[in-house]
Amino acid sequence: MPSTTPYLIRAIYEWCVDNGFTPYLAVRVDERTRVPMDYVRDGEIVLNVSADATRNLTIGNDVIQFSARFNGRSQELSVPVDRVGGIFAKENGQGLAFPEVEPPALSTSADDAPETVETGDDRPAPPTGGRPKLQVVK
């Protein structure tokens, strides 16, 4: 299922712009993140992504890309959406924080496979527990 994170980032970005605030991204840096490493502290960097500070900003579903100046030099930045720790307004700190998501571990053990229940017909088996969910029935 697609992540809601890029949609929420775009929404908070637009909210900041509409209200005259400066949007900032908190980013957890890894090998896929292209940012100026001189400004990374403790594996994180905070970036001003306002229209005045960036050029050609694109907030895609998988990656955020833009150009920005650091020490007078223009640099191309690329931030995978799953590395964004939050987006917030500089002026009041309001925004959203995102939990760090670890990729699921692949399992080859038969013991880890989900249990299936046979119902004897074509209907899916009823859920065996966990959180209830709504389903549209036509």
Secondary structure, DSSP 8 states (H G I E B T S, - for coil): ---SHHHHHHHHHHHHHHTT--EEEEEE--TT-BS-GGG-BTTEEEEE-STTTEEEEEE-SSEEEEEEEETTEEEEEEEEGGGEEEEEETTT--EEE------------GGGS------SSSS-----SSS-------
